[in-house]
Amino acid sequence: MARSPGVATRSLTFTYPGSHPHWTYETITLPIPKNQILIQVTASSLSSCDIAILNTQMLWAKPGEKGLGRDFAGVVTYVGGNHETKWQVGDEVCGIYYHPYGAGTLASHILLDPSREGIIRKPEILPTFEAAAFPLSFSLAYQCLRNVTLTPSSTVCVFGGTTSIGLFAIQLAKKHFMVKRVVATCSAGDSAALARYMGADDVVDYTSVQERDLVDAVLATAGETMSFDLVVDTVGTTPIIMERLKDLTPPKTGWYVTTVGDKNHPDGAAFLSSSSLGKTLVGAIRGPRYKVEGVVQNLDTLKLAMDLYGQEKLKIMIDSVISWDKYDEAMDKLQTGGAHGKLVIKIDEF
């Protein structure tokens, strides 16, 4: 019997929590299922989300290989019959492929159902590496900001202003929601200059003060309001910050939204940790509201990013572009917190 034709693939995976990533080789059988399309990935990116997933102890309950990478840019190479009227071979695309317990985008190919995933056609004006750098971080930043009805009189604080999410949060707050004041925390020097370049009105150097004094340093920049309508945290909640939450944002109307959850939680499962769930419950009763924001694959959000990009209201910051055979350099940089913007992985043919 003749063997069915297939597409040879290579992907970066890991087996159990904390294990070292390795290469996995598989073959995708042709023809592909009718409800899916096959994309040859040209660029992916790594983020703090990948580090958290890699260390999530819950993955002991999920056998098999788990992938890394959640953003992608690539080219459609095969189209299932259900999608032939909307997608064509050769379409350049980008988006979010968020399967924390399954496949990732740091791979030569991904097979997906475009009716269920966050995927759009890549605009011609958008370079490939930038296309792989914005989907996840922009979406998370937007979801954080939309928790509050922001107006031109609103004030926003961003903890971790030069993380990939923080940079988008600053830009969205100033250029889309048009808020009056944005204060960001980051280190001094190039980081502070970058935060201001993206739109931050004031920057607090968190390395120049003790953690117990950070809230006072931030509040000193808040201006006449003396607090913030929204605090976006991209680096992790700490007990000292929680003790001062009612100083940072009004108890009745304020929100503290984090993309990380409890900084001290060991496995990175921010949504399910008892610490985060407890803070959410207490915040709902007493205020201010506390929320751990997760990933939502929303096409409207990706389209908004491209609208803002086309209007030159959005800059996509790339820290560096790294060959996929040197992924460990990106992983090291993520874990040491040294990245300013997204770490993009160039996916070469093999």
N, C-alpha and C positions, 0 to 999 in steps of 0.2 A: 504494500500500500504506500502511495506517495505521501510524503510528509507535508502537512499544511504549511504554506509560507508564513513567515513571521518576521518581526522586527526585533533585533537584538538590542537589549537595553542595559544600562549600567546606572546604579543609584547608590547614594551614600545612606547607610542604615546603621541602626544599633539594635542590640538584642534585648538587653535588660537595663534597668536604671543605673546610670553612671558608667555603663560600659563604653569602651572606646569605639567610635564609629569605624565602619569598614565598608568595602565595596561589595555590592550584591549584583549578580548578573542573571538576567532572566530574558525570556523571549515572549513577546506579545504576539499571539496567534492572529492571523488575518483570515477572513475579514473580521473587523472589530464589531462589537455589538451595535445594533441599530441606534441605541440611545446615547452613544458616546462618540467622541472625536479623539484622535491621537495627535498630540502636540510634541514636536521636537523642541526641547528647551534650549534656548540660547543663553539665558542668564537667569540666575536665581539669587536669592539673598538670605543671609542669616540674621537672626535678631535674638534679643534676650528671651523671646518666647521659646526659641529652640533650646536654649540652655535650661529653662525651666522644665520643659517637656522631657529632656534628656535625664533630668534628675528626679522626675516624679515617681514616687514609690508605688503609686497605683498601677504602674505599667507591669509590675510583677504578675498581675492578674491577666495580662494580655500577652499570650505567647506569640512567637514569630518576630519578624523584622519590622522595625518602625523607622520611618524616614525622617529626614531633616530638610528644612526649607519650607516656607509657606507662601512666598511670592514667586512669580515667574514672568518671564517674557519668552516668546517662542513663535514657532510657525506651525500651522495646521498641516499635517501630512496625510491623514486619512479622516474621512467623514462618514459616520454611520448614517444609514438610510433615513432616519427620522429627522436629521438636521441638514439635509442637502439643500434645502431652500434658503437657509440662513447662513451657513458656513461653507466655505470653499477651501480646497487644498491651496496652500500658499498664503492664506490670511495670516497676517502678523497680529498676535494677540498678547494680552497681559492680564494679570489678575491674581486672585487669592485661591489657593488650593489648601484648605485648612482641614487636615486629617491628623490630629495630634497622636492618635494611636495607630495610624496606618502609613500610607505612602507620603513622601515629601516631594518637593520640587527640585532638590539638589540631585537631579537625575537627567539622563540623556533624553528621556521621553516620559510624558505623563498621559494617562488615559482617563478622561473625565466626561461627565455628563454636563454639557453647558447650560442645561435648564436648571441645574441644581448648584452650580459653582459660580463664584464671582469672577466672570471673565468678560472682557470687552476687546474690541479691535484696537490695536495700538495706533494712535494718531501718527501721521507721517512726521509731524514736527517733534515727536518725542523720541529721543535716542533710546536704543535698546536697553542700555544699562540703567537709565533712569526709569524705564518702564518696569523693570524688576525691583526697583527700590522704593516705590511709593505705596502699593496697594494695602498691605497690612498696617503699616505705621500710620498712614493717613486715615484709614478707616477707624483705627482705634482712637486717634486724636479727635476725630469728628464725633464719635460716639461719646467720648468724655464730655465734650463741650455742649452737646445738645441736651444733656440732662437738665440744664438750667435755661430759662428764657433770657438770653443775653440781649442787652440793649446798648445803645451808645453811652450810657452812663454806668455800665457794668465794669467791674474789676475782676481780673483773673490772675491767679498765681500758678506758676508751673514749676514744680519740683523736678529737677533734671531737665533743664531747658535745652541742653544740647544733645540729648538722646534723639534717636530718629523720631520717636513719637512726640517728644517735647518740641522739636523744631517745627513740626506741623501744627502742634497746638498753638504755638505763638503766632504763626502766620494766619491760621484760621481765626483766632480771636481778634486780631487786629484788622485783617483785610477782608474777611467774610462776615463776621459778626460785628465788626466795627466797634469793639469795646473801647472804653476810655483809657484803660490802663492795664498793662500786662507787666508783671514782675516775675522774673525767672531766677532760679538758683542754678549755679554752675561754678566751675573754678574760674579764676582770674585769667587774664591774658587773652589768648586766641579764643578760648571758649566764650568769655564774656563778649568779645568783639563779635563773634558769630551770632550769639543770642540777640544782641542789639541790631545787627544787620538784618535778622529775620523779623524784627519788629518789637522786641522787648523794650519797654520804656525804662525799666531799671533792672539791674542785675545784682544779686547778692552772692558774694563769694563764700560758698559754704565751707571752704577749707580754712577760712580766716577766723572762724568762730567755733566754739564748742557746740556740740549738738543741742545742748540745753538752752543755748542762746540764739539758735538759728531762727526760731519763731519770732523773737523780739527783733532780730535784724530784718526779717522779712516784713514785719508789721511796720517798722520804721519807714519803709518805702511805700506803704499803701496809700499815703496821701490823706486827704480829709475824711475818707470813708472809714479809715482805721481798721478795715478788715476787707475780705474778698468775697464776692458773690460765689465764686467757684475756685476750688483748689484742685489742680490736676497733678497727680503724683505718678511719675514714671520710674521712680527708683526704689520705692518700697516704704510701707508704713512702719513707724517705730513707736514704742510706748511713749517716748517723750513728745513726739508730735501729737499722738492721740490725747495726751493730757491737756494740750493747748488747742484742741480742735475748735472749741467755742470762742477762742480768741481770734483764730484765723478766719472763721466764716460764721455768719449769723446763725444761731441755733434754729430759728423758725424757717428761714428761707435758704440757708446756705447748703452747699454740697461739697463733699470731699470725695473725689473720684480717683481711683488708682487702677493702673493697668498691671500692677505687680502683686498687690495684697500685702500680707505681713512679711516684711523684709527678713524676719528671723525664722520664718517657717521653713523647715528643712527640705521639703521635697518640691517646692514650687507649685503645688496644686492650689493656687490662690483662691479659686472659686469654692473649693470644698473644705478648706481648712476651717476648723472650729473657731479659730481666732477671727477670720474674716466674716464668717456667718454671724458670729456674736456681735461684731461691730455693726453689721448691717441692721440687725434686729434692734439694737439699742438706739441706733441713729434714727430708725423709722419711728420710734416711740418718743424719744427725747430731743432728737435733732442735735447737731446738724446731720443731714443725711450722709450716709457712708455707702459707697458702692465699689465693688471690684468689676471693672468693665472688661468684657470679653469680646472675642472676635465674632463679627456678623458679616457674612458674605453678601453685601448689599450692592447691587448694580448701580443704584442711584448715587451712592457715595462715591464709587469709582468714576462715574460720569461727572459728578461735581468736581472732583479733583482735576479732571481733564478740562472742564470749563474754566476753572481758575488758572490752570496752567496756560491755556490759550489766551487768557486775558493778562498774562504776566503778573498774576497775583499770587502765584505759588512757585516756590523754588524747591527743587528736589535735591537734597544734599547727599552726596555720596562720599563716604570716608575714603574708600579705596576699592579697586577692582582686583580680585584675586583669582588665579587659576584654580579650577576645581580640584586639581591634584595637591594644592596647598591649602585646602580647607582648614587644616589645623591652625594656620596662622590667624584666620578669621575667628575661630573658636577661642583661641587664646586672648585675642583682643577684646572679644565680647566679655569674657569672664573677668578681665581686669578693668573693664569700664573705660577703655581708652579710645573708643570710637566716637567720632563726631559725624553723625549721619549714618547711612546704611552701609553695610559691608556686602558688596555685590560679588557673586561668584560667577565667573565666566565659564560656561559649559561648552567644552570642545567636543568634537566628534571623537569616537574611539574605535 
